[in-house]
Amino acid sequence: MPEHVGDPALDRLGRLREKASALPPLASGLRSLAATAVYAVKTAARRSKMRRDMLTLSDDQLRDVGLSRDAALREAERIAWRGDWT
């Protein structure tokens, strides 16, 4: 019979190794979550800039893209995190 059978220190070490084996998938998941959050923030910033840029367009340019000045103003004032998407 091996000497380490029933040794609490070695049992604890075995449990720690099992827990440590779960860390790579956890780290990968956290990286994925962080990447998704960064993507969401960048997308929101890009959309916000596009809305502000609409205000610099002339009435003729807005008409070319199918918007009125009032629609462009409403779009530029929209609060992204409120979810008032229509």
FIKOLZA-1660 file (N, C-alpha, C; in steps of 0.1 Angstrom, whole numbers, plus 5000, padded with zeros to 4 digits):
% residues 86
   i   px   py   pz ch aa at
   1 5008 4988 5000  A  M  N
   1 5000 5000 5000  A  M CA
   1 5009 5012 5000  A  M  C
   2 5006 5022 4991  A  P  N
   2 5015 5034 4990  A  P CA
   2 5014 5042 5003  A  P  C
   3 5024 5049 5007  A  E  N
   3 5025 5057 5019  A  E CA
   3 5015 5069 5019  A  E  C
   4 5012 5075 5007  A  H  N
   4 5005 5087 5007  A  H CA
   4 4990 5085 5008  A  H  C
   5 4985 5073 5008  A  V  N
   5 4971 5071 5009  A  V CA
   5 4966 5075 5023  A  V  C
   6 4956 5084 5022  A  G  N
   6 4950 5089 5035  A  G CA
   6 4958 5101 5040  A  G  C
   7 4968 5105 5034  A  D  N
   7 4976 5117 5038  A  D CA
   7 4968 5130 5035  A  D  C
   8 4964 5137 5045  A  P  N
   8 4956 5149 5043  A  P CA
   8 4962 5159 5034  A  P  C
   9 4975 5161 5036  A  A  N
   9 4982 5171 5028  A  A CA
   9 4982 5168 5013  A  A  C
  10 4984 5155 5010  A  L  N
  10 4984 5151 4996  A  L CA
  10 4969 5151 4990  A  L  C
  11 4960 5148 4999  A  D  N
  11 4945 5149 4994  A  D CA
  11 4942 5164 4991  A  D  C
  12 4947 5173 5000  A  R  N
  12 4944 5187 4997  A  R CA
  12 4951 5192 4984  A  R  C
  13 4963 5187 4982  A  L  N
  13 4970 5190 4970  A  L CA
  13 4963 5185 4957  A  L  C
  14 4957 5173 4958  A  G  N
  14 4949 5168 4947  A  G CA
  14 4937 5176 4944  A  G  C
  15 4930 5181 4955  A  R  N
  15 4919 5190 4953  A  R CA
  15 4923 5203 4947  A  R  C
  16 4934 5208 4951  A  L  N
  16 4939 5221 4946  A  L CA
  16 4942 5219 4931  A  L  C
  17 4948 5208 4927  A  R  N
  17 4951 5206 4913  A  R CA
  17 4938 5205 4905  A  R  C
  18 4927 5199 4910  A  E  N
  18 4915 5198 4903  A  E CA
  18 4909 5212 4901  A  E  C
  19 4910 5221 4912  A  K  N
  19 4905 5234 4911  A  K CA
  19 4913 5242 4901  A  K  C
  20 4926 5240 4901  A  A  N
  20 4935 5248 4892  A  A CA
  20 4932 5244 4877  A  A  C
  21 4928 5232 4875  A  S  N
  21 4925 5228 4861  A  S CA
  21 4913 5236 4856  A  S  C
  22 4904 5241 4864  A  A  N
  22 4893 5249 4860  A  A CA
  22 4896 5263 4857  A  A  C
  23 4908 5268 4860  A  L  N
  23 4912 5282 4858  A  L CA
  23 4913 5286 4843  A  L  C
  24 4919 5278 4835  A  P  N
  24 4921 5282 4821  A  P CA
  24 4907 5285 4814  A  P  C
  25 4897 5276 4816  A  P  N
  25 4884 5280 4810  A  P CA
  25 4878 5292 4816  A  P  C
  26 4880 5294 4829  A  L  N
  26 4875 5306 4835  A  L CA
  26 4882 5319 4830  A  L  C
  27 4895 5318 4829  A  A  N
  27 4903 5329 4823  A  A CA
  27 4898 5332 4809  A  A  C
  28 4896 5322 4801  A  S  N
  28 4892 5324 4787  A  S CA
  28 4878 5331 4787  A  S  C
  29 4869 5326 4796  A  G  N
  29 4856 5332 4797  A  G CA
  29 4856 5347 4801  A  G  C
  30 4865 5350 4810  A  L  N
  30 4867 5364 4815  A  L CA
  30 4872 5373 4804  A  L  C
  31 4882 5367 4796  A  R  N
  31 4887 5375 4785  A  R CA
  31 4876 5378 4774  A  R  C
  32 4868 5368 4772  A  S  N
  32 4857 5369 4762  A  S CA
  32 4847 5379 4767  A  S  C
  33 4844 5379 4780  A  L  N
  33 4835 5389 4786  A  L CA
  33 4840 5403 4785  A  L  C
  34 4853 5404 4788  A  A  N
  34 4859 5418 4787  A  A CA
  34 4860 5422 4772  A  A  C
  35 4862 5414 4763  A  A  N
  35 4863 5417 4749  A  A CA
  35 4849 5422 4744  A  A  C
  36 4838 5415 4749  A  T  N
  36 4825 5418 4745  A  T CA
  36 4821 5432 4751  A  T  C
  37 4825 5435 4763  A  A  N
  37 4822 5448 4769  A  A CA
  37 4829 5459 4762  A  A  C
  38 4842 5457 4758  A  V  N
  38 4849 5467 4750  A  V CA
  38 4843 5469 4737  A  V  C
  39 4838 5459 4730  A  Y  N
  39 4832 5460 4717  A  Y CA
  39 4819 5468 4719  A  Y  C
  40 4811 5465 4730  A  A  N
  40 4798 5472 4732  A  A CA
  40 4801 5487 4734  A  A  C
  41 4811 5491 4742  A  V  N
  41 4814 5505 4745  A  V CA
  41 4819 5512 4732  A  V  C
  42 4827 5505 4724  A  K  N
  42 4832 5511 4712  A  K CA
  42 4820 5513 4702  A  K  C
  43 4812 5504 4701  A  T  N
  43 4800 5505 4692  A  T CA
  43 4791 5516 4696  A  T  C
  44 4788 5517 4709  A  A  N
  44 4780 5528 4714  A  A CA
  44 4786 5542 4711  A  A  C
  45 4800 5543 4713  A  A  N
  45 4807 5555 4710  A  A CA
  45 4806 5559 4695  A  A  C
  46 4808 5548 4687  A  R  N
  46 4807 5551 4672  A  R CA
  46 4793 5555 4668  A  R  C
  47 4783 5549 4674  A  R  N
  47 4769 5553 4670  A  R CA
  47 4766 5567 4675  A  R  C
  48 4771 5571 4687  A  S  N
  48 4769 5584 4692  A  S CA
  48 4776 5595 4683  A  S  C
  49 4788 5592 4679  A  K  N
  49 4795 5601 4670  A  K CA
  49 4788 5602 4656  A  K  C
  50 4782 5591 4651  A  M  N
  50 4775 5592 4639  A  M CA
  50 4762 5601 4640  A  M  C
  51 4756 5600 4652  A  R  N
  51 4744 5608 4654  A  R CA
  51 4748 5623 4655  A  R  C
  52 4759 5626 4662  A  R  N
  52 4764 5640 4663  A  R CA
  52 4768 5645 4649  A  R  C
  53 4774 5636 4641  A  D  N
  53 4778 5640 4628  A  D CA
  53 4766 5644 4619  A  D  C
  54 4755 5638 4621  A  M  N
  54 4743 5641 4613  A  M CA
  54 4739 5655 4614  A  M  C
  55 4742 5661 4626  A  L  N
  55 4739 5675 4628  A  L CA
  55 4747 5685 4619  A  L  C
  56 4758 5680 4614  A  T  N
  56 4766 5689 4605  A  T CA
  56 4762 5688 4590  A  T  C
  57 4753 5679 4587  A  L  N
  57 4749 5677 4573  A  L CA
  57 4739 5688 4570  A  L  C
  58 4739 5692 4557  A  S  N
  58 4730 5702 4552  A  S CA
  58 4716 5696 4551  A  S  C
  59 4706 5704 4549  A  D  N
  59 4692 5699 4547  A  D CA
  59 4692 5690 4534  A  D  C
  60 4699 5694 4524  A  D  N
  60 4699 5686 4511  A  D CA
  60 4706 5673 4514  A  D  C
  61 4717 5673 4521  A  Q  N
  61 4723 5660 4524  A  Q CA
  61 4715 5651 4533  A  Q  C
  62 4708 5657 4542  A  L  N
  62 4698 5649 4550  A  L CA
  62 4687 5643 4542  A  L  C
  63 4682 5651 4533  A  R  N
  63 4672 5646 4524  A  R CA
  63 4677 5635 4515  A  R  C
  64 4689 5636 4511  A  D  N
  64 4695 5625 4503  A  D CA
  64 4695 5611 4510  A  D  C
  65 4697 5612 4523  A  V  N
  65 4697 5599 4531  A  V CA
  65 4683 5596 4537  A  V  C
  66 4673 5604 4533  A  G  N
  66 4660 5601 4537  A  G CA
  66 4656 5606 4551  A  G  C
  67 4663 5617 4556  A  L  N
  67 4659 5622 4569  A  L CA
  67 4656 5637 4568  A  L  C
  68 4647 5641 4577  A  S  N
  68 4644 5656 4579  A  S CA
  68 4653 5661 4589  A  S  C
  69 4654 5674 4590  A  R  N
  69 4662 5681 4601  A  R CA
  69 4657 5677 4615  A  R  C
  70 4644 5676 4616  A  D  N
  70 4638 5673 4629  A  D CA
  70 4641 5658 4633  A  D  C
  71 4641 5649 4623  A  A  N
  71 4645 5635 4626  A  A CA
  71 4659 5634 4630  A  A  C
  72 4668 5642 4624  A  A  N
  72 4682 5642 4627  A  A CA
  72 4684 5647 4641  A  A  C
  73 4677 5658 4645  A  L  N
  73 4678 5663 4658  A  L CA
  73 4673 5653 4669  A  L  C
  74 4662 5647 4666  A  R  N
  74 4657 5637 4675  A  R CA
  74 4667 5625 4677  A  R  C
  75 4673 5621 4666  A  E  N
  75 4683 5610 4666  A  E CA
  75 4695 5614 4674  A  E  C
  76 4700 5627 4672  A  A  N
  76 4712 5631 4679  A  A CA
  76 4710 5633 4694  A  A  C
  77 4697 5636 4698  A  E  N
  77 4694 5638 4712  A  E CA
  77 4691 5625 4720  A  E  C
  78 4690 5614 4712  A  R  N
  78 4686 5601 4718  A  R CA
  78 4696 5596 4728  A  R  C
  79 4691 5591 4739  A  I  N
  79 4700 5585 4749  A  I CA
  79 4701 5570 4747  A  I  C
  80 4713 5566 4744  A  A  N
  80 4715 5552 4740  A  A CA
  80 4711 5542 4750  A  A  C
  81 4714 5544 4763  A  W  N
  81 4712 5534 4773  A  W CA
  81 4698 5533 4778  A  W  C
  82 4689 5542 4773  A  R  N
  82 4675 5542 4777  A  R CA
  82 4667 5531 4769  A  R  C
  83 4672 5528 4758  A  G  N
  83 4666 5517 4750  A  G CA
  83 4654 5523 4743  A  G  C
  84 4654 5536 4739  A  D  N
  84 4642 5541 4732  A  D CA
  84 4644 5540 4717  A  D  C
  85 4648 5528 4713  A  W  N
  85 4650 5525 4699  A  W CA
  85 4637 5523 4692  A  W  C
  86 4635 5530 4681  A  T  N
  86 4623 5528 4673  A  T CA
  86 4626 5525 4659  A  T  C
% end
